[in-house]
């Protein structure tokens, strides 16, 4: 019997073909994927720091003992640097980890090769964030100029 650790293999997934369900084999997440993920965390941390956020990547190879990025107040950052998008799976992980760490609203930051970073949130979390935002006063706002 072969013993496999979670750090070596991704989750099992299922797919359907002609009404029959098959189980895919476990896929090895090698060092190159781990390196790509870690580089993505560093890249995202740098972009957020350049944007005025005080963040740092979580400890390397901590296997879920610390969030991907630490320090973005009120937001749990789940960082993914991957070509195949598995948004539902990743958002589930973000929500579970946000609850476990108690560090804020779950948000998925993700990027594919040659693409910009994107942020995905569930609508209730997005609305909470939107309602907490206070835009700076604008001298050209409708209220101040008498517009409707």
ChimeraX attribute file (.defattr): number of C-alpha atoms within 10 A of each C-alpha:
attribute: neighborCount
match mode: 1-to-1
recipient: residues
	/A:1	3
	/A:2	4
	/A:3	4
	/A:4	10
	/A:5	8
	/A:6	10
	/A:7	14
	/A:8	13
	/A:9	14
	/A:10	13
	/A:11	12
	/A:12	10
	/A:13	11
	/A:14	10
	/A:15	10
	/A:16	9
	/A:17	7
	/A:18	5
	/A:19	7
	/A:20	7
	/A:21	10
	/A:22	11
	/A:23	10
	/A:24	11
	/A:25	12
	/A:26	13
	/A:27	12
	/A:28	14
	/A:29	13
	/A:30	11
	/A:31	10
	/A:32	9
	/A:33	13
	/A:34	16
	/A:35	13
	/A:36	14
	/A:37	17
	/A:38	21
	/A:39	14
	/A:40	23
	/A:41	24
	/A:42	19
	/A:43	15
	/A:44	23
	/A:45	24
	/A:46	17
	/A:47	13
	/A:48	15
	/A:49	14
	/A:50	10
	/A:51	9
	/A:52	9
	/A:53	14
	/A:54	14
	/A:55	18
	/A:56	18
	/A:57	22
	/A:58	19
	/A:59	15
	/A:60	12
	/A:61	13
	/A:62	11
	/A:63	11
	/A:64	12
	/A:65	11
	/A:66	15
	/A:67	22
	/A:68	25
	/A:69	20
	/A:70	18
	/A:71	17
	/A:72	17
	/A:73	12
	/A:74	13
	/A:75	19
	/A:76	26
	/A:77	26
	/A:78	23
	/A:79	26
	/A:80	23
	/A:81	22
	/A:82	15
	/A:83	11
	/A:84	8
	/A:85	13
	/A:86	10
	/A:87	14
	/A:88	9
	/A:89	10
	/A:90	19
	/A:91	19
	/A:92	13
	/A:93	15
	/A:94	23
	/A:95	20
	/A:96	13
	/A:97	21
	/A:98	21
	/A:99	14
	/A:100	10
	/A:101	13
	/A:102	13
	/A:103	18
	/A:104	17
	/A:105	21
	/A:106	26
	/A:107	22
	/A:108	23
	/A:109	22
	/A:110	23
	/A:111	20
	/A:112	15
	/A:113	9
	/A:114	6
	/A:115	9
	/A:116	8
	/A:117	17
	/A:118	10
	/A:119	12
	/A:120	16
	/A:121	18
	/A:122	13
	/A:123	9
	/A:124	10
	/A:125	16
	/A:126	15
	/A:127	12
	/A:128	11
	/A:129	14
	/A:130	10
	/A:131	9
	/A:132	9
	/A:133	9
	/A:134	7
	/A:135	6
	/A:136	6
	/A:137	8
	/A:138	9
	/A:139	9
	/A:140	10
	/A:141	11
	/A:142	10
	/A:143	10
	/A:144	10
	/A:145	9
	/A:146	8
	/A:147	8
	/A:148	6
